[in-house]
Amino acid sequence: MTEKCGVVGVSLAGRSAARPLYYALYALQHRGQESAGIVTHDGFQQHSHVEMGLVGDVFGEDDLDGLAGSAGIGHVRYPTAGSVDSSCAQPFSVSFKSGSLGLSHNGNLVNADEIREELAAVGHAFTSDGDTEVIAHDLARNLLEEDLVRAVKRTMNRIHGSYSLTISHDDTVLGVRDPQGNRPLCIGKLEDGYILASESAAIDTLDGELVRDVRPGELIVLEEDGQGFDSYQLVERDHTAHCFFEHVYFARPDSVIDDTLVYEARRNLGRKLWAESGVETDVVMPVPDSGRAFASGYADAAGETTADGEPRDADDDGVEFAEGLMKNRYVGRTFIMPTQDERERAVRLKLNPIKSTVEGKTVTLIDDSIVRGTTSTQLVKLLKDSGAEAVHMRIGAPEIAAPCYMGIDMATREELIAADKSVDEIREAIDADSLAYLSTDAVADVLGKDRIDLCLGCVTGEYPYDIDGEETDRDVTRPDLEAGRTMADD
Ligand code: SF4
């Protein structure tokens, strides 16, 4: 399961935007490792540097010096729609009659093909098969007829799906979040300007202060002198569809989303996991690094009550928290391995058990999710080979049983182990002594949301968008493209 993309935009008072954007992209590198790019504007012309690779490899001193101007946007990408090549690397930039446009997109549109066909029919030439270029062309077309705010509203009335965008229109920087707020986007204040970023960790990196999340359906326009920003609530919906997996896995633990520190949310999910399905074992250990916060919350809760929910006696220390699996940080992520055989080998390269921690012990292994089941099977075997008497697996999220269409590269339905297996069948497949997942109600409770305000598509198979061949969990339909073009004045 892989992160999608990270977006950023800054507008500063007379200082070059290139380096702050570069540092912010470093902070967002976990959201995409395939390509990185920055587009700036110096008041006269647009500058762009976009390449395949990691942030540290893509930009040299000369590249940053060439990105003139105090306003700009940036992007790190893991491809989720479109080709895995430089034609889809972002920010996407284009110059047209009423100026230049740069666009960074996190998410996935559901109706990009329909809009592409419509625009191609009136003469728009596309250079990539990605959905970001579709947004850029639609916006460019609307900007020929409308002012900036109304042009963005028109485009929002036509595109359907998941998107957090940072946009540069000449030296004006904008941020937009889709009407259901599927992907995160926040605003931060810097010493001499403002920043829009996928996660608040990027704001911290620049010694800035988190102002707030961009609201679903909201357009933020940063003032060109870096003194403030304007807000326009362009579209409103009854319910949000925040991706619950941002809190569980994708976002950095040190980021704040919806006023909650992600690390704290994960610890609280771990506490719930103990309350729902705690099992008394000698040690609790995380799968590094994804299970660490969950395991710490789980072990904390286990120190307070027994698995039956009774308060512990004063002389009962509960369950010991231990790091029993050591990670080799110099091995690539498992998703880079294209075949099952290579993925299996990669797990063994990545994690090594500490024998003395597990030998002769009953172990609870905590992770955030099970996708294909490959890693869990390997880890249970590793621990048993190292002398564990029993291995119980606890997962800090519900079963992943369906694919994601909103920009997460998760695996196909056929590859997902929970798509056609019961919890007990999965337990058997991974050879654990017991297995339990966290309930969806517990997730909603910890995140302080009603279930209908979360996207749980990959768990329930019911999505918050109108996707071909899939069920929805709410009253939602794709926009009428023609009507969307005339609705900007509403
Ligand atoms: S389907 Fe799952 S991963 Fe995709 S946006 Fe929804 S909750 Fe997030």
Residues whose N, C-alpha, C, O or C-beta is under 5 A from the ligand:
A	BS01	SF4	C243 F244 F245 P403 C404 Y405 M406 I408 C455 L456 G457 C458
